[in-house]
Amino acid sequence: MRWVPGDGWVLLAPAKGVAHGGVWRTPDGTVVKRLVPGDERPGRYGYWRRQAEVASSGVLEWTKGLRAPRAVKVETDPDGITLWTEGVVPGPVSVDEAAAALGRFGLNRVEPANWFARRILRDRLDDDAAHGGWAGCATADVLPADVRRLCGELWTRRTDVLRELDRLPHQLVHGDIHPPNLLRRDGDDLIAVDFDQFGIGPLGFDLGYLLQSTRAPIAELVAAYQAGSSEAWSAADVRRGAVLTAAITLVARAAWALTQPDPGEHLERLVAQTPIVDEAVRHASYKAE
């Protein structure tokens, strides 16, 4: 029998992407997320079973900085997986609170499982290369000339960027930090959702994703991150990881958006964050020479 939502369930988020089959709230307040089959490679960023693994392991119900809502049950059927988690009432989260929570999250020590994502940016760049790279950004008249030039340089130096990220300390990462995934504060920590790319990544990775969703100065975010982590790492390294991650992601998303009927906000974000892309190119250029 084909899986269908229960009676009285309220749709919170429609299906999107490859493995996301929708999110609902049940009459008793439980949140249900449906996962549909996709990439079966456990280490890849798009591994479709990862959120079920996170819920079943319980690993993110005790971590500091970020925590996942308590898992109620995980049900598998021939068509996919259904996750049941406790409902969480959203509340305000400032960007400084988010950055500080990410700093604390990086301090957690967890033995990596085989289903942890390990090479999110490298996998995404490999996928982009298989589809022609970021050539659209180099010729898009809707982008300023300096932005087009920086996009081309960043693509050319992408291996140097990855090498720089590999040199940084590696730690737990949420993998897809942006405000809608940060539900509310819980003491000094934040309740977060959508750990579909959770795993191990370079220092500053999550901060780089957060950077794309705010106009807050990067120096402010790094300072908050340092406060949350009790300055466990150098501010220069945190900033380098965030800048390199943000730049790769900003340009990659813009390149994808240019292939869509409505590019949406990705081009605007790229233009607004041009200094971040320029800084990333300078990091890669300096190390490559």
N, C-alpha and C positions, 0 to 999 in steps of 0.2 A: 504494500500500500504506500502511495506517495505521501511524503511528509507534508503536513500543512499546519499553520499556526492554530493554537487553541481558540475556543470560543471566548470572546471578551478580551482578547489580547489587543493592546494598543500599539500600533507601529511607531517606534521611535526613530528608526533609521532604515531606509529602503536598502535593498541589495545593491552592492556596488563592487567594482573590481572583480578579481578572479574567485576568491574564496569566501567573500562576505555575502551571506544569504539573507541578511536582515536582522534587525534588533527589535524586540517587543518588550512591553511591560505587561505582566499578568495581573489579574484582578487582586492578587494578594501582595502586589508590589515587587515580586521577583522580576529580574531582568533576564530575558532569554535571547541568546545570540545563536544564529544558525550559520554553521560553516559548511561549505560545499566543496567537493573534491577539486584539487588543483595540483600544484607542484608537489611531488612526492619526495623531493630531495631534502632531508632533514636540515642540512647546514645552510641551505639557500634562504635568502631573505623572504621569498614568497612561499615557504613551506606551509601548506594549508592546515596542517594539524597542530601548529605550534600553540595556538591559544588554548586548545584542549589539553596539551601537555602542560602548559603553565597552570591551568586550573587543577588538573589531576595531581600535580606535584605539590601544590600548596606553597611553592618556594617564594612567591611574591605576596604572601599574606603576613609575613613577619619582617620583611626587609625595612630598612630605614630610608627616609627620604621619599621614596615612592612605594605605595602598596596597592595591591589589587583588591577589589571587593572579594569578600569570602565566597568561594565556590560552593554551591548547593549540591549540584550533581552534573555529571557529564554523561550524555546518552549517545550511543553510536547506532546507526541504522544503515541499511544498504545505500542510502542516498547522501549521507553526510553525518555531521555531528551536531548535537544541540547542547549548548552550554547554559546552565542555570546559575545565576549569581545573585547575591543579595542586592536589593535596590539601594542606591545611594542618592540622597537629595543633594543636588549641586549647590555650590556656594561660591562666593567670589574668591579668586586666586590672583594676586598681583604678579607681575612679571618678575619682580625681585624675589618673591616667595618661591616662585617656580624655579628660578635659577639656584637659589639656596638649597632647595630640596634636591635638585640634580647633583649638587656638590655632595650632599650626604649620601645619595643613592650610590655614587661611585665608590664609597668607602666599604660597601658590603662585600663580603667574601663568600662566594658560592662556588661549589665544584661544578664546572660546566657539564651539562648533559649533551648527548649527541644531537639533540634537537635545537640547541641554542644557535641562533644566527651568528655567523662569525665574520662574514665578508660582505656586508651590505652594500657599501659603495662600489667595491670591486665587481660584485655580481651585476649591479645596475649599470656600470660602465661597460661591462662585457655585453649586456643586452643592448645598450645604445649603439655600440660598435657594430653589432650584428644588423642593425637597422639604419646604418649610414651615419652614425655619430650625431654631432650637433651642427651639421652643415646648414640647416635652416636658419640658425641664429646668425651665421656669417653673412647672409644675403637678405635678411628680413628688413625691409625699408621702415617698418614700424619701430625698429630699434635704433637708437642713436649710433653714430659711427664708432665712437669710443667703446660702446658696449659690444658691438659686433666684433671689434678687434680683440677685446679681452676674452670674449667667448672662444674665439679661434685659438688664442694663445693658451687658454686653460685646457682646451681639448688636446692641443699638441703636447702639453706638459702633464697630462693626466697621470702618467706613470710616475713622474716625480712627485706629484701630490700624494699618490698612494704610498710611495716610499717614505715620504715625510710622516704620514699618519702611522705607518708601521713602526716608526722609531719611537713614537710616543707610548707611555704606559697604556695598557689595555684594562678595561673594567666592565662592569655590568652596564648595559644600555637599554633604555626602553625601546629605542629604535624608530619611534614616530611621534616625537614630542611636538604637540601644538595645543593651544588653549582648550579646544573642545575635549581633548583626552585627559585633561586635569580637572577632576570633578569638584573637589573641595579640600579644605585643610582638615587635618586630623592631628591636632597638637602641632608639632614641628614638621610633620610629614604631610604628604598629599595623597589622596586616593586617586588613582589613575586607571584608565581602561585602554583597550586596544593594544595589547602587548603582542601583536602578531609578528613583529620583527625583533622581539626581545632576544638579547644574547650578549655577546662580548664585542666591544668596539673600542676605538681609540679615545683617549682623554679628550673631552670637549665635544664629542660627537652629539650627544643630546642637546648641549648648549647651542650647537650650530643649527639644529632644527628649530629650537626656540627662537633663535635670532631672526629667522625668516618671518616670524609671525608677529613681530613687534617693531616699533620705531625707537625703542629704547637704545641708547648708545651701547656699543659692545663693551666699553670699559665698565659701565654700570652692571652689566650682566656678569662679567668676569669677577667683579668685586663681590657680588652677591654669591656667586658660586664658591669663591674662595672662603667667604664667611661660613657657608654651609659645610664645606669640607675641612674647616679648621686649617686651611692653607696646606693641605697634604701634598699638593703639587705646586710647581711654580706658576705664577700668573701668566708668564710668557708662553709656557707650554699649553695651558688651558686655552688661551686666546688662539694660538696657532691651530690647535685641533678644531676649535669652533669655526674659525675662519675658513679653513680648508674644507671642512664638511659642508658649511653653509654655501660656499661658492659652487662646489660641484653640484649640490642639490638644486640651487637656484637656477643654474644654467640648464641642467638636465630637464627640469620641469618646464622651463620656458621653451626649450627645443621641442618637447612633447606637445606643449600647448599650441605651438605654431602649426601642428598637423591637424588641429581640431577646428571645427566650424566657429567656435567661440573660444579664443585663447584665455578669456577670463582674467583673473588677477595675477597670473604667473608672470606675465610680461611686466606689469606694473611693479611687482616686487623686485624683479631683476634690475630694472632701471633705478628704483629707489635704493637698492643695495649695491650699486656699482662700486663704491669704495671697498666693499668686502671682497668682491671678485678681483679688484685690482690688487688688494693686499695678498690674496691667495696666489695670484700670478707671481708677485714679487717673492713670496716665500719659495715657490717652486723654482723660479728662475735663479735665485741666489744659490740654492742647494745644488742645482743642476750644473752650475758653472765651475 
